[in-house]
Structures are given as structure tokens and as C-alpha cells.
Amino acid sequence: MQQWQYILLIVLGAYLALSLFLYFLQDYFLFKPEKLPPEFQFYYENQQTEEYNIETRDGATINGLRFIAKNPKGVVFYLKGNSKSIKGWGKFAVDFTRHGYDVIMVDYRGFGKSTGRRTQKAVKRDMQVVYNKIKEKVPEKYIILYGRSLGSGFATKLASMNNPKMLILDAPYYSLSKVAKKFIPFMPLSLLIKFPMPTYKWLKYVNCPIHIIHGTDDRLIPYKTSVKLSRIKAKITTLHTVIGGGHKNLNTFESYHKMLSEIVNARPKKVNLEGSSIDVIHTSRPTNAKV
């Protein structure tokens, strides 16, 4: 065997080894769960909460919290990011309870007190089960889906299969495959990734109002991702830009809270375009010019 053949075999072997490494250890890189003991007691200052557990058909337990607002006018189903547990994420519930909305948060499988083997199909199914539980007590026209980072994909999938009041996406990705490709462009991710999460595909089937919030300085999921997503269902989508916002700090911007307040409190108004310039075609050539 010639030297170049040995080199080729070594390169191919290393490539295969790296592929197997990524396939079997991608959960470690994608998810950063915080596990909580069953006896852990949740506590949030100035927040009233109710804990619950949902048993799934495959024997897993999905643990969650309901943050209770006074005289609630609806429910926000908040799907969190890929790290920690609702122990820490719960502090963001106040951004909705202060506007009169109950908030439902759950931990994905393997996070917090939730159990079960984590797969994309299983988590999607779990979120639908939780959504169905909410629907039993609250009409869909009062349910808001809020997806943060990783949760934006699951929230979009839920919105595509149901009829919530609106869908709010906070720092969403086009697909997790695209995010991963940014860091390892030379790997066959379409074959390797277990959580492709094609948000862009699911968004095509969403029929409720869509609000996308993104910071211009997000280095993990670029702002241009949301610009691209906003074009998929342009007529029902509003893109909200947080100037200078990163991936994890939007809540520290006053503009973010102003946007959120306007989104959850605004009543949709039909715009009368009669007499506007919507049909006027701009041209630099005078209409009465001679050729």
C-alpha cells in the first residue's frame, strides 16, 4: 500500500471517529441540565406558585410550575432554553404575571425533577401533553406560546399544530442543524444530529400572530436568523429588534420590556389602507415624460 493510501485511511478513520464522538456525545454539548432532588421546594419572592407533575405514556415524569397572576386574563406557556432548570428560569415569569398572565413552565426530560429519556420526538410529545392540559382549563384564544432560544423550536412546533392566541419567539434559531454547522461546517450534520429542530419548516404552518424578538449583538444565534425567519409568514409576523442585545441579556434592556408589554397587552387592529400609498409604484421617471 502506498503512502498516500495510508494517509487517506488515517484521515478517513479520524473523520469517522469524530463523527461517532459527535453523535454519541452531542447531548452533552447541546443540553446543560440542572437536576433537582424530588424534595426540592421552589420559592420565588412575591410570586405565588403551584407545582405539578405529569406522567407520560412511556413512564416519564414532567415537572412544572404555574405562576399565578391575580385575575388572570390568559396563560403564557413559557418554553425555556437549554440550560439549568425552572428553579432559575422561574425568575422570568414576573415579566408576564405583572401583565395579568398566569405562566406555565416545565422542565424537559432530564432537567430539574423531570425524568425520562430525552429525544426530539419525546419532548415534542411532552409539550403537546402539557398544552392539552392547559387547554382543558383555558380556551386557546387566551394561550400565548413563548419560546426562548432552544424552546423557540418547540414553541413553534406547538403553534403549528394548535391555535394559540399568539407565538412569541425570543432569540430563535433557523434550525439547530444550522447553528451546529456554524461551529463544525465540515461534518455531515444532517446524518448526525439528533435534534435538528427545523423551526423554519414548522413556522410555515403557524396561523396565529407571530412576534420575534432578537438582539443585534447575539453571537450565538445571529440577528439575521430572525430576519430570515420573519420572512416565512411575513403578513402575520412582527420582528422586534433590541439594539445592542446579546443572547442572554435581553431582559436587562428597557426596550425589551417595552416591546413585551406592547405585545401581550395590545389588541389587534385592522389597518384601513384605503387612500394610502400601498399600491403606488415608485419610479424615477416622470409619468408624463416623453421618450
N, C-alpha and C positions, 0 to 999 in steps of 0.2 A: 504493500500500500504506500502510495506516495505521500510526501509531507503535507501537501495541500489537502489531501483527503483526511489525514489525522486532524488537521486544524479545523476542517469543516465539521468533523464528528464532535470535536470538543465544543465548538460554538453551538451546534445543534443540541448537544447534551446539556449545556449550560442554559440554553433558552428553554428547553423542556423542564429543567429543574426549577427555573424561575417561575414558569407558568404554573407548575404544581404548587409551588410555595404561595403564589398569589391566590390560587383557587382555594386552598385549604385554610389560609390564614387571613383572608380578606375581612372576615367578621371582626377580627382583632383591630384592623385598621379603620373599618367603617363605623363600628359601634364602640362607644365608651360608657358602658353601663355602670351605674352605681347600684349595688344590691343592698336591700334593707331587710332586717330581720322581721319576721311576722308580727312581733310585739311592738314594733316601732310606732310611736304616736306622732301624727302630724300636728304641727301647730304653726299658725300664722297670726301675727298681731293684727288686731282689728279686722279679721276675716273669719266668717263663720263657715265651717266646712262639714261635709258629711262623707265618710269613707264607705266604699262598697267594693265587692268582689263579684266578678262574672266568671262562671265556669263555662269553658268552651266544649265543643263536642268531642275534641280529642283529649280532654282531660286537663288542659292548661287552665291557669287562673289569671285573669286580667284584673289588676288592682287599679282603682281610680279614686278621684276626689271630685266632689261637687262643691264649688264655691258659691255660697248663697247670697243673692242680692235681695234687697228689700223691694217688695212689689215688682218682681222681675217682668220685663217686657219681652223676654226671649232668652235663648240659650246660645252660648258660644262653645262649640266643641273645638277645643284647642289641641292640635296635634303638634307635639314638641319636637325638638331637634334630636341629634344622635348621641347626646352625652348625658351623664348624671341620671337623675330620677325626678319624679314630680315633687320630691322633697324640696329641690332647689327651684324648679320651674314654676312652682306654685306662686312665687312672688309676683309673677306677671299677671296673675288673674285679676288683680286690683285694677288693671287698665280697662277691664270690661265691667266688673261689678260696680265700679264708680259711675258707670253709664246706665246702670239698671239691668245688667245681663247676668244671669247665672253662668258659671263656667264649668265645663266638664273637662277634666284632664285625666289621661290614663298613662300608665307605663307600658311600653311594648314588652313583649316576651323577653325575659332575662334582665329586665330593668326593675329596680325597686323591689316590690313584693310580687311582681308578676312572674309567672313561671311558663315553661313550655319551650319547645324547640322553635327557634326563630327562622322563618323563611318569608320571602316576599308574599307568597300566596297566603300563608297563615296570618300574617299581620294584616293584610288587606281584609281577610275574612273576619278577624277580630274587630277591626274598626267598624265594619258593617254591623256586626252584632251590637256594639256599643251604640251606634247610630240608631239602630232599630229600637233599643231600649229607650233612647231619648224620645223617639217618635211616639212611643206608647203614651207619653205624658204631655208632649208638646207638639203642636202641628208644625209641619215642615216650614211653613211660611214665617215661623219665628226662630228657626235654627240657622245660625251662622257658622260656617266652617272656616277655621283659621289654621293654616299650616305654616309652621316655622321651619325653614331650612329642610332637613330630612322630612319633616312632617308635611311639607308642601306637596310632595308627590302623593302621599296617602290621602290628603285632603282633596286633591284634585280628582283622584280616583273615586272617592266617595261622592263628590259633586257630580261626576259624570254618570253615576248610577242612581242618583236620588234627585230631589227637588228642593234644596235648601233655599233660604232667603237670599244668601249671597255666599261667595267664596272669597276669602282674603288670603293671599299668598305673601309671606314675608321671606325675602331673600330666597326665592325658588330657583331650582336648577332646571335646565332643559331636559336632562336625564342624568342619572348617576354615572352612566357609561361615559358621557361626555366629560363630566367632571374628572373621572379617573383618567381618561385619555389625556387630559391636560398634564398629568404628572408622569404617566407611563405611556407615551404615544406609540411605542414600538410593540406593544403587547396586543394579542387578539382578544380584546375585552368582550366582544360580543359572544365569545365562547366561554370566557372565564368568569364573568361577573354574575353573582347570584342575585343581586339586587339591581337590575338595570334601571328600574323606576323611570319609565318613559313619560314624564309629565306632559311633554308636548303632544303625545298621542292621546292621552286621556283628556286633555284640555279641549280637544275638538268636539267632545260630546257634552260639554258643560253648557247649560242653557240659562243659568241664573247670572245675575251681575257678578263680574269678576273684578277684584281690586288687587293690584300687585304693588307691593311696597319694597323698595330696594335702595341701598346706599350706593353712592357713586364711587366710594373708595373700598368696596368689598373686594378683597384679594383672593378669597376662596371661591366664591361664585360671582363672577364679574357682572357688573350692572347691565352690560349689553345682553346678558342672558334674558333678563326681564323684558328688555326692549323687544327681543325676538319673540318671546312668549306672548307679549301683548298684541302682536300682530295676528295671532292664530284666530282669535274671536274678537277682532278689533271693535265691532259695533257694541259689544257688551262689556268691554274691558277698559278700565282706567288704570293708568300707570302713575304711581305716586313716587316721586324722587326725593330722597333725603340727601341733600348736598353734604358731602363730607362723611357720610355714614359708612361704617365698616360692616363686617358680617355679624359681629356680636354686640354691637353697642347702639343700635338704633333707638333703644329705649332711653338713652341719655340725651337724645335730641328733642327739643321742644317741638320742632316741626313734625316729628313722628307722631307725637301725642295729639297735635292739632289735626293731622290727617286722619288718625284713628277715630277721633271724636266726630269729625265730619262724615266719615264712612258709616259708622254704626248708628248715628243719630239722624242722618239726612233722610228725607222722604223723596223717593224718586219722582222727578218731574219731567213730563214730556215737553220737549222743546219745540216751540212753534217756529218752523223755518220759513214760513211764508213771508216773502218780502226780503229775505236775506240774500247773501251773495253765493249761496251754496251751488247754484247752477251756472254761475258766471265763470267763464274760461278766461284766465289771464293771458294776454298776449301783448307783445311789444309793438305789433304792427297795428296802426290805426285802422278801424273798421271801414273807413271811407277812403283809405289810401289807394292811389292808382298804381297799377303795376306797369 
